Amino acid sequence: MTSGAAIGRALRPWAFPLVLLGLYEVYARRAAALGSDALAPPSAALKAFVGAALDGSLWEATAFTLGTAALGLLAGAGLGLLLGIALGLSPRAARMGFLSIEVFRPVPSVALIPLAMLMFGFGLRMELAIVAFATFWPMLVLVQAAVRQVEPRLLEVSRMLGLSARERAFKIVLPAIVPRLFVALRLGVAVALVVAVTVEIAANPHGMGYAMMIAQQSFDPALMLAWLGWIGVVGYAVNAAMQRLQGWMARRMGAAA
Amino acid sequence: MKAQGAAGWFGSLAVFAALVALWWAASNAGWVSRVFLPTPQATLASLAEGLNLRDGQGNGELLGFTQATVGRMLQGWLLASLAGVLLGAAIGVSPAVRAWVQPTLEFIRPLPASALLPLAISIFGLSAGMVLFVVAFGAMWPVLLATVHGFAAVEPRLAEVARCLQMPRAAFVWKVGLPSAMPDILAGMRLSMTISLIVAVVGEMIASQSGLGQAILLAARAFRASELFAGIVLLGLIGFASNALLAVAEKKLLRWQQP
């Protein structure tokens, strides 16, 4: 009885999506029987997915999107981290930069797609630039807030010891903000992935977003649905991994402190 | 951010002016090709012409595009907020439903809203309604999840009191659940406004619906950098204004919470 209840609990998260998928399967099959070529049942999508996985196109596009998102995040988050530490340590600099940051931050990253197209053409660099822009701002704001909350006594100690600004940043501030840094990084990863796929759907002819767009345009709804599901799985896996990493880091730093 | 004195404002204005001056110098002296970086004067001229500021001389195109984009964004956002709060309250009020449905919601959350565009195109075709649907659907998730979270975090003692008073479920939602979930809902609505703008712009780019998204894409394809920059400036202004308005509204609506 108890084991039955446990199995029931373990299966519960799957029941709702399976019912939805089942309904969609029936609906799409009926639509296909009536001659629609816009919808495909999930079973056909699964077949298309296996096909794409076997011929390698799946992995190539996935690697492009993930790689670009990671590189863009590295650039954007790195710059955001540096500027955030600087602005967090110096209230005066923060006041000076306030207006400029508030003016540039709300520019939607997708508005820069045409500009990046003009500057870099299609390819890796344009996507990198947009991902970096999109991840720079949340990182800057969160790091700045984190640095402001560093225990003031630590900063006093560093002043007493006569540490230089660089030593202070790397030996005192950076270790102190690590747990919050990982929270910011988790957000950055989510943003980077979403923006990368968006850029591919809107313009850049590479990666998962483009593969999905081209499947739709060539009337291959099964393949398009397969890509949609795969993008969802990849996004979920990356976010779950970041969440675990952040939790692990918080526990480690908490135990050490 | 904190309120600042006059000196602070002066300093930050000076930095901003310096950045604009740098732009002016870089574009006028030709350090950066004007194909990418128009001069500030040219951008302002494009803005004035497009917004019909110089009476009678402009074509007023940008004004119409801005209205179209803002309209799309607001409609999508309102629909998303309404649907998000309703569905979120329905899911959040019952722990049983939550246990069944929440894992699926968590799975869909990281999915980029724009990834739904191809699916929506194949179902609805390239129409304004399709873009609106994707904007609303994509922007619904932050509100929905925030509402579910807000309902799940209702102070247990309040729930017990409601049970003791034999409050009907609808009254519980209206009198206890929604007020205590309000901060979460408003935060979700702010996020969903940002998403609405982004998805509206992407939708206009892909589905060729008239609006700023399409305008800047066409300007870039025709190498008209000053019009492109004018569009980016307008989109930045829309983002800035909507965010600022929501921040003010949030402060007003949540005033009762402050001690």
Interface residues (C-beta under 8 A of the other chain):
Chain A: R12 P13 W14 A15 F16 P17 L20 A38 L39 R92 R95 M96 G97 F98 L99 S100 E102 V103 F104 P106 V107 P108 S109 V110 A111 L112 I113 P114 L115 M117 L118 M119 A190 L193 V194 V197 T198 I201 A202 A203 G209 M212 M213 A215 Q216 P221 M224 L225 L228 I231 G232 G235 Y236 V238 N239
Chain B: M1 Q4 G8 W9 G11 S12 L13 A14 V15 F16 L19 V35 F36 A99 W100 V101 P103 T104 E106 F107 I108 P110 L111 P112 A113 S114 A115 L116 L117 P118 L119 I121 S122 I123 T194 L197 I198 V201 V202 M205 I206 L212 G213 I216 L217 A219 A220 R221 F223 A225 L228 F229 G231 I232 L235 G236 G239 F240 N243
